Amino acid sequence: MIDIDTLKFDEKGLIPAIVVDAESKKVLTLAYMNRESLKISMEKHLTTFWSRSRQELWLKGETSGNYQHIVSITADCDRDALVVEVNKDGPACHLGTDSCFTNPVFESDENHAFTLEGLMELIRGRKTEKKEGSYTTYLFEKGIDKILKKVGEESTEVIIAGKADDKAETIYEIADLTYHVMVLMIQMGISLEDIHRELASRHVIDKKVKQEKMGGQQG
């Protein structure tokens, strides 16, 4: 960990802080911290900024309830900018949107970024706005039994490919299984955030178990 005294604040005593969702890695907002707000942020584990317009400290969520719980703070190579990863309680933007960055300026027709969130939205769209000829829409029309049958079939395919020690085929089948599980999730109203929270809770439990084992060995 670096000492905050090595950070380079500008002539006004400020350093830009890029706030990122720790789960989705989506950029939420760009704000500024001074030395005091950074120290408060680290002490409270809650983002606290310096408002340039009001010229005062600003604890994000103090009024709205949309607190941002800090996971990590990282400085760039020049130590004159920060990336703050957070778990948020609500929208990051004062306009009520998930992120402050919602106004597209340019989008390439050739290069596209794939995300699980984007795939979930596409699948959800096939359920709410049925598209003729869409396999996903077909699954939703057939209902839960058909979806569960496909999850079972794809699980078996993963097992067969894994047993054969065929890496490429296993990747292919895991992708198929993942897609069908996501269809099941949409059908049942389960979000990626639900799964993330469940896995995160197990990670905490796993750390506790490891600590207990280490304590037993030392004893």
CYANA upper distance limits for C-alpha pairs under 8 A (distance plus 0.5 A):
  2 ILE  CA      6 THR  CA      7.75
  3 ASP  CA      7 LEU  CA      8.05
  6 THR  CA     79 ARG  CA      7.87
  7 LEU  CA     75 ALA  CA      8.32
  7 LEU  CA     79 ARG  CA      5.56
  7 LEU  CA     80 ASP  CA      6.58
  8 LYS  CA     15 ILE  CA      7.70
  8 LYS  CA     78 ASP  CA      8.40
  8 LYS  CA     79 ARG  CA      6.28
  8 LYS  CA     80 ASP  CA      5.20
  8 LYS  CA     81 ALA  CA      8.46
  9 PHE  CA     13 GLY  CA      5.48
  9 PHE  CA     14 LEU  CA      5.44
  9 PHE  CA     15 ILE  CA      5.48
  9 PHE  CA     34 ASN  CA      7.85
  9 PHE  CA     80 ASP  CA      6.83
 10 ASP  CA     14 LEU  CA      5.78
 10 ASP  CA     15 ILE  CA      6.84
 10 ASP  CA     80 ASP  CA      8.42
 13 GLY  CA     34 ASN  CA      6.17
 13 GLY  CA     35 ARG  CA      7.79
 14 LEU  CA     32 TYR  CA      6.60
 14 LEU  CA     33 MET  CA      5.99
 14 LEU  CA     34 ASN  CA      5.09
 14 LEU  CA     35 ARG  CA      7.99
 14 LEU  CA     50 TRP  CA      8.44
 15 ILE  CA     32 TYR  CA      6.05
 15 ILE  CA     33 MET  CA      5.91
 15 ILE  CA     34 ASN  CA      6.78
 15 ILE  CA     80 ASP  CA      6.72
 15 ILE  CA     81 ALA  CA      6.26
 15 ILE  CA     82 LEU  CA      7.80
 16 PRO  CA     30 LEU  CA      7.43
 16 PRO  CA     31 ALA  CA      6.42
 16 PRO  CA     32 TYR  CA      5.00
 16 PRO  CA     33 MET  CA      6.94
 16 PRO  CA     80 ASP  CA      8.03
 16 PRO  CA     81 ALA  CA      5.66
 16 PRO  CA     82 LEU  CA      6.70
 17 ALA  CA     30 LEU  CA      6.31
 17 ALA  CA     31 ALA  CA      5.76
 17 ALA  CA     32 TYR  CA      5.87
 17 ALA  CA     33 MET  CA      7.09
 17 ALA  CA     81 ALA  CA      6.66
 17 ALA  CA     82 LEU  CA      5.14
 17 ALA  CA     83 VAL  CA      6.20
 17 ALA  CA     84 VAL  CA      7.00
 18 ILE  CA     27 VAL  CA      7.68
 18 ILE  CA     28 LEU  CA      8.18
 18 ILE  CA     29 THR  CA      6.63
 18 ILE  CA     30 LEU  CA      5.17
 18 ILE  CA     31 ALA  CA      7.04
 18 ILE  CA     81 ALA  CA      8.34
 18 ILE  CA     82 LEU  CA      6.55
 18 ILE  CA     83 VAL  CA      5.26
 18 ILE  CA     84 VAL  CA      6.47
 19 VAL  CA     27 VAL  CA      6.57
 19 VAL  CA     28 LEU  CA      5.96
 19 VAL  CA     29 THR  CA      5.82
 19 VAL  CA     30 LEU  CA      6.65
 19 VAL  CA     31 ALA  CA      8.14
 19 VAL  CA     83 VAL  CA      6.45
 19 VAL  CA     84 VAL  CA      5.22
 19 VAL  CA     85 GLU  CA      6.45
 19 VAL  CA     86 VAL  CA      7.56
 20 VAL  CA     25 LYS  CA      6.13
 20 VAL  CA     26 LYS  CA      6.06
 20 VAL  CA     27 VAL  CA      4.95
 20 VAL  CA     28 LEU  CA      5.84
 20 VAL  CA     29 THR  CA      7.85
 20 VAL  CA     83 VAL  CA      7.50
 20 VAL  CA     84 VAL  CA      6.49
 20 VAL  CA     85 GLU  CA      5.30
 20 VAL  CA     86 VAL  CA      6.74
 21 ASP  CA     25 LYS  CA      5.36
 21 ASP  CA     26 LYS  CA      5.80
 21 ASP  CA     27 VAL  CA      6.96
 21 ASP  CA     28 LEU  CA      7.05
 21 ASP  CA     85 GLU  CA      6.20
 21 ASP  CA     86 VAL  CA      5.78
 21 ASP  CA     87 ASN  CA      6.64
 21 ASP  CA     88 LYS  CA      7.72
 22 ALA  CA     26 LYS  CA      8.45
 22 ALA  CA     71 VAL  CA      7.53
 22 ALA  CA     85 GLU  CA      5.36
 22 ALA  CA     86 VAL  CA      5.61
 22 ALA  CA     87 ASN  CA      6.41
 23 GLU  CA     87 ASN  CA      7.88
 23 GLU  CA    196 HIS  CA      8.35
 24 SER  CA    117 GLU  CA      8.40
 26 LYS  CA     99 SER  CA      8.35
 27 VAL  CA     99 SER  CA      7.33
 27 VAL  CA    101 PHE  CA      7.86
 28 LEU  CA     92 ALA  CA      6.45
 28 LEU  CA     93 CYS  CA      8.09
 28 LEU  CA     98 ASP  CA      7.54
 28 LEU  CA     99 SER  CA      4.77
 28 LEU  CA    100 CYS  CA      6.27
 28 LEU  CA    101 PHE  CA      7.32
 29 THR  CA     92 ALA  CA      7.36
 29 THR  CA     93 CYS  CA      7.77
 29 THR  CA     99 SER  CA      6.81
 29 THR  CA    100 CYS  CA      5.79
 29 THR  CA    101 PHE  CA      7.45
 31 ALA  CA     49 PHE  CA      7.17
 31 ALA  CA     50 TRP  CA      8.33
 32 TYR  CA     49 PHE  CA      6.17
 32 TYR  CA     50 TRP  CA      6.21
 32 TYR  CA     51 SER  CA      7.82
 32 TYR  CA     52 ARG  CA      8.44
 33 MET  CA     37 SER  CA      6.08
 33 MET  CA     38 LEU  CA      6.34
 33 MET  CA     48 THR  CA      7.79
 33 MET  CA     49 PHE  CA      5.22
 33 MET  CA     50 TRP  CA      5.62
 34 ASN  CA     38 LEU  CA      6.62
 34 ASN  CA     49 PHE  CA      7.78
 34 ASN  CA     50 TRP  CA      6.70
 35 ARG  CA     39 LYS  CA      6.79
 36 GLU  CA     40 ILE  CA      6.75
 37 SER  CA     41 SER  CA      6.49
 37 SER  CA     48 THR  CA      5.81
 37 SER  CA     49 PHE  CA      5.96
 37 SER  CA     50 TRP  CA      6.97
 37 SER  CA     57 LEU  CA      7.11
 38 LEU  CA     42 MET  CA      6.75
 38 LEU  CA     48 THR  CA      7.32
 38 LEU  CA     49 PHE  CA      7.87
 39 LYS  CA     43 GLU  CA      6.66
 40 ILE  CA     44 LYS  CA      6.44
 40 ILE  CA     45 HIS  CA      8.42
 40 ILE  CA     46 LEU  CA      8.39
 40 ILE  CA     48 THR  CA      7.11
 41 SER  CA     45 HIS  CA      5.85
 41 SER  CA     46 LEU  CA      5.57
 41 SER  CA     47 THR  CA      5.51
 41 SER  CA     48 THR  CA      5.69
 41 SER  CA     70 ILE  CA      8.29
 42 MET  CA     46 LEU  CA      7.72
 42 MET  CA     70 ILE  CA      8.45
 45 HIS  CA     69 HIS  CA      6.24
 45 HIS  CA     70 ILE  CA      5.51
 45 HIS  CA     71 VAL  CA      8.20
 46 LEU  CA     59 LEU  CA      7.98
 46 LEU  CA     60 LYS  CA      8.02
 46 LEU  CA     67 TYR  CA      7.33
 46 LEU  CA     68 GLN  CA      6.06
 46 LEU  CA     69 HIS  CA      5.31
 46 LEU  CA     70 ILE  CA      6.01
 47 THR  CA     59 LEU  CA      6.79
 47 THR  CA     60 LYS  CA      6.37
 47 THR  CA     67 TYR  CA      8.05
 47 THR  CA     68 GLN  CA      6.25
 47 THR  CA     69 HIS  CA      7.32
 47 THR  CA     70 ILE  CA      7.03
 48 THR  CA     57 LEU  CA      7.46
 48 THR  CA     58 TRP  CA      6.00
 48 THR  CA     59 LEU  CA      4.77
 48 THR  CA     60 LYS  CA      6.36
 49 PHE  CA     57 LEU  CA      6.35
 49 PHE  CA     58 TRP  CA      5.54
 49 PHE  CA     59 LEU  CA      6.83
 49 PHE  CA     60 LYS  CA      7.87
 50 TRP  CA     55 GLN  CA      7.41
 50 TRP  CA     56 GLU  CA      6.30
 50 TRP  CA     57 LEU  CA      5.15
 50 TRP  CA     58 TRP  CA      6.27
 51 SER  CA     55 GLN  CA      5.79
 51 SER  CA     56 GLU  CA      5.91
 51 SER  CA     57 LEU  CA      6.56
 51 SER  CA     58 TRP  CA      6.61
 52 ARG  CA     56 GLU  CA      7.86
 60 LYS  CA     66 ASN  CA      7.41
 60 LYS  CA     67 TYR  CA      6.10
 60 LYS  CA     68 GLN  CA      7.21
 61 GLY  CA     65 GLY  CA      4.84
 61 GLY  CA     66 ASN  CA      4.68
 61 GLY  CA     67 TYR  CA      4.62
 61 GLY  CA     68 GLN  CA      7.69
 62 GLU  CA     66 ASN  CA      8.08
 62 GLU  CA     67 TYR  CA      7.61
 65 GLY  CA     89 ASP  CA      7.84
 65 GLY  CA     90 GLY  CA      8.11
 66 ASN  CA     88 LYS  CA      7.25
 66 ASN  CA     89 ASP  CA      5.36
 66 ASN  CA     90 GLY  CA      5.09
 66 ASN  CA     91 PRO  CA      6.89
 66 ASN  CA     92 ALA  CA      7.58
 67 TYR  CA     88 LYS  CA      6.46
 67 TYR  CA     89 ASP  CA      5.85
 67 TYR  CA     90 GLY  CA      7.61
 68 GLN  CA     86 VAL  CA      6.16
 68 GLN  CA     87 ASN  CA      6.25
 68 GLN  CA     88 LYS  CA      4.87
 68 GLN  CA     89 ASP  CA      6.78
 69 HIS  CA     86 VAL  CA      5.68
 69 HIS  CA     87 ASN  CA      5.56
 69 HIS  CA     88 LYS  CA      6.53
 69 HIS  CA     89 ASP  CA      8.43
 70 ILE  CA     84 VAL  CA      7.40
 70 ILE  CA     85 GLU  CA      6.52
 70 ILE  CA     86 VAL  CA      4.92
 70 ILE  CA     87 ASN  CA      7.03
 71 VAL  CA     84 VAL  CA      8.05
 71 VAL  CA     85 GLU  CA      5.89
 71 VAL  CA     86 VAL  CA      5.65
 71 VAL  CA     87 ASN  CA      7.44
 72 SER  CA     84 VAL  CA      6.39
 72 SER  CA     85 GLU  CA      5.79
 72 SER  CA     86 VAL  CA      7.68
 73 ILE  CA     82 LEU  CA      7.11
 73 ILE  CA     83 VAL  CA      6.23
 73 ILE  CA     84 VAL  CA      5.03
 73 ILE  CA     85 GLU  CA      6.92
 74 THR  CA     82 LEU  CA      6.03
 74 THR  CA     83 VAL  CA      5.70
 74 THR  CA     84 VAL  CA      7.03
 75 ALA  CA     79 ARG  CA      5.66
 75 ALA  CA     80 ASP  CA      7.57
 75 ALA  CA     81 ALA  CA      6.25
 75 ALA  CA     82 LEU  CA      5.01
 75 ALA  CA     83 VAL  CA      6.89
 76 ASP  CA     80 ASP  CA      7.18
 76 ASP  CA     81 ALA  CA      6.23
 76 ASP  CA     82 LEU  CA      6.78
 76 ASP  CA     83 VAL  CA      8.26
 88 LYS  CA     92 ALA  CA      8.07
 90 GLY  CA     98 ASP  CA      7.81
 91 PRO  CA     96 GLY  CA      6.03
 91 PRO  CA     97 THR  CA      5.90
 91 PRO  CA     98 ASP  CA      4.78
 91 PRO  CA     99 SER  CA      7.21
 92 ALA  CA     96 GLY  CA      7.74
 92 ALA  CA     97 THR  CA      7.16
 92 ALA  CA     98 ASP  CA      5.89
 92 ALA  CA     99 SER  CA      5.83
 92 ALA  CA    100 CYS  CA      7.15
 93 CYS  CA     97 THR  CA      5.86
 93 CYS  CA     98 ASP  CA      6.85
 93 CYS  CA     99 SER  CA      6.06
 93 CYS  CA    100 CYS  CA      5.38
108 SER  CA    112 HIS  CA      7.67
114 PHE  CA    118 GLY  CA      7.33
114 PHE  CA    119 LEU  CA      8.20
115 THR  CA    119 LEU  CA      6.90
116 LEU  CA    120 MET  CA      6.61
117 GLU  CA    121 GLU  CA      6.79
117 GLU  CA    192 LEU  CA      8.07
118 GLY  CA    122 LEU  CA      6.79
119 LEU  CA    123 ILE  CA      6.67
120 MET  CA    124 ARG  CA      6.52
120 MET  CA    182 MET  CA      7.32
120 MET  CA    186 ILE  CA      8.16
121 GLU  CA    125 GLY  CA      6.57
122 LEU  CA    126 ARG  CA      6.94
123 ILE  CA    127 LYS  CA      7.21
123 ILE  CA    136 THR  CA      7.25
123 ILE  CA    182 MET  CA      8.33
123 ILE  CA    183 VAL  CA      7.10
123 ILE  CA    186 ILE  CA      7.93
124 ARG  CA    128 THR  CA      6.90
124 ARG  CA    186 ILE  CA      6.70
125 GLY  CA    129 GLU  CA      6.01
125 GLY  CA    130 LYS  CA      7.95
126 ARG  CA    130 LYS  CA      5.56
126 ARG  CA    131 LYS  CA      6.73
126 ARG  CA    134 SER  CA      8.11
126 ARG  CA    136 THR  CA      6.73
126 ARG  CA    137 THR  CA      5.70
127 LYS  CA    136 THR  CA      8.18
127 LYS  CA    137 THR  CA      6.36
127 LYS  CA    140 PHE  CA      6.73
130 LYS  CA    134 SER  CA      8.42
130 LYS  CA    137 THR  CA      6.19
131 LYS  CA    137 THR  CA      6.82
132 GLU  CA    137 THR  CA      8.07
133 GLY  CA    137 THR  CA      8.29
133 GLY  CA    138 TYR  CA      8.17
134 SER  CA    138 TYR  CA      6.74
135 TYR  CA    139 LEU  CA      6.85
136 THR  CA    140 PHE  CA      7.01
136 THR  CA    183 VAL  CA      8.04
137 THR  CA    141 GLU  CA      6.66
138 TYR  CA    142 LYS  CA      6.71
139 LEU  CA    143 GLY  CA      6.79
139 LEU  CA    146 LYS  CA      7.10
139 LEU  CA    147 ILE  CA      6.60
140 PHE  CA    144 ILE  CA      7.99
140 PHE  CA    147 ILE  CA      8.08
140 PHE  CA    183 VAL  CA      8.49
140 PHE  CA    187 GLN  CA      7.79
142 LYS  CA    146 LYS  CA      6.37
142 LYS  CA    147 ILE  CA      8.21
143 GLY  CA    147 ILE  CA      6.93
144 ILE  CA    148 LEU  CA      6.50
144 ILE  CA    184 LEU  CA      8.00
144 ILE  CA    187 GLN  CA      7.80
145 ASP  CA    149 LYS  CA      6.61
146 LYS  CA    150 LYS  CA      6.82
147 ILE  CA    151 VAL  CA      6.83
147 ILE  CA    180 HIS  CA      7.56
147 ILE  CA    183 VAL  CA      7.82
147 ILE  CA    184 LEU  CA      6.80
148 LEU  CA    152 GLY  CA      6.70
148 LEU  CA    184 LEU  CA      7.76
149 LYS  CA    153 GLU  CA      6.70
150 LYS  CA    154 GLU  CA      6.54
150 LYS  CA    180 HIS  CA      7.28
151 VAL  CA    155 SER  CA      6.56
151 VAL  CA    177 LEU  CA      6.72
151 VAL  CA    180 HIS  CA      6.23
151 VAL  CA    181 VAL  CA      6.76
152 GLY  CA    156 THR  CA      6.86
153 GLU  CA    157 GLU  CA      6.91
154 GLU  CA    158 VAL  CA      6.79
154 GLU  CA    173 GLU  CA      7.16
154 GLU  CA    174 ILE  CA      8.28
154 GLU  CA    176 ASP  CA      7.03
154 GLU  CA    177 LEU  CA      5.59
154 GLU  CA    180 HIS  CA      8.45
155 SER  CA    159 ILE  CA      6.91
155 SER  CA    174 ILE  CA      8.47
155 SER  CA    177 LEU  CA      6.76
156 THR  CA    160 ILE  CA      6.75
157 GLU  CA    161 ALA  CA      6.65
157 GLU  CA    173 GLU  CA      6.66
158 VAL  CA    162 GLY  CA      6.46
158 VAL  CA    170 THR  CA      6.23
158 VAL  CA    173 GLU  CA      5.74
158 VAL  CA    174 ILE  CA      6.47
158 VAL  CA    177 LEU  CA      8.20
159 ILE  CA    163 LYS  CA      6.46
160 ILE  CA    164 ALA  CA      6.77
161 ALA  CA    165 ASP  CA      6.91
161 ALA  CA    166 ASP  CA      6.14
161 ALA  CA    167 LYS  CA      8.10
161 ALA  CA    169 GLU  CA      6.33
161 ALA  CA    170 THR  CA      5.45
161 ALA  CA    173 GLU  CA      7.99
162 GLY  CA    166 ASP  CA      6.64
162 GLY  CA    167 LYS  CA      7.71
162 GLY  CA    170 THR  CA      6.15
165 ASP  CA    170 THR  CA      8.45
166 ASP  CA    170 THR  CA      6.49
167 LYS  CA    171 ILE  CA      6.67
168 ALA  CA    172 TYR  CA      6.80
169 GLU  CA    173 GLU  CA      6.64
170 THR  CA    174 ILE  CA      6.47
171 ILE  CA    175 ALA  CA      6.68
172 TYR  CA    176 ASP  CA      6.98
173 GLU  CA    177 LEU  CA      6.63
174 ILE  CA    178 THR  CA      6.44
175 ALA  CA    179 TYR  CA      6.74
176 ASP  CA    180 HIS  CA      6.90
177 LEU  CA    181 VAL  CA      6.55
178 THR  CA    182 MET  CA      6.65
179 TYR  CA    183 VAL  CA      6.88
180 HIS  CA    184 LEU  CA      6.81
181 VAL  CA    185 MET  CA      6.67
182 MET  CA    186 ILE  CA      6.78
183 VAL  CA    187 GLN  CA      6.68
184 LEU  CA    188 MET  CA      6.69
185 MET  CA    189 GLY  CA      6.38
185 MET  CA    190 ILE  CA      5.14
185 MET  CA    191 SER  CA      7.11
186 ILE  CA    190 ILE  CA      6.43
186 ILE  CA    191 SER  CA      7.76
190 ILE  CA    194 ASP  CA      6.88
190 ILE  CA    195 ILE  CA      8.37
191 SER  CA    195 ILE  CA      7.29
192 LEU  CA    196 HIS  CA      6.60
193 GLU  CA    197 ARG  CA      6.57
194 ASP  CA    198 GLU  CA      6.83
195 ILE  CA    199 LEU  CA      6.67
196 HIS  CA    200 ALA  CA      6.48
197 ARG  CA    201 SER  CA      6.64
198 GLU  CA    202 ARG  CA      6.95
199 LEU  CA    203 HIS  CA      6.74
200 ALA  CA    204 VAL  CA      7.00
201 SER  CA    205 ILE  CA      6.96
202 ARG  CA    206 ASP  CA      6.54
203 HIS  CA    207 LYS  CA      6.73
204 VAL  CA    208 LYS  CA      6.86
205 ILE  CA    209 VAL  CA      6.77
206 ASP  CA    210 LYS  CA      6.74
207 LYS  CA    211 GLN  CA      6.66
208 LYS  CA    212 GLU  CA      6.64
209 VAL  CA    213 LYS  CA      6.69
210 LYS  CA    214 MET  CA      6.67
211 GLN  CA    215 GLY  CA      6.59
212 GLU  CA    216 GLY  CA      6.64
213 LYS  CA    217 GLN  CA      6.71
214 MET  CA    218 GLN  CA      6.68
215 GLY  CA    219 GLY  CA      6.60
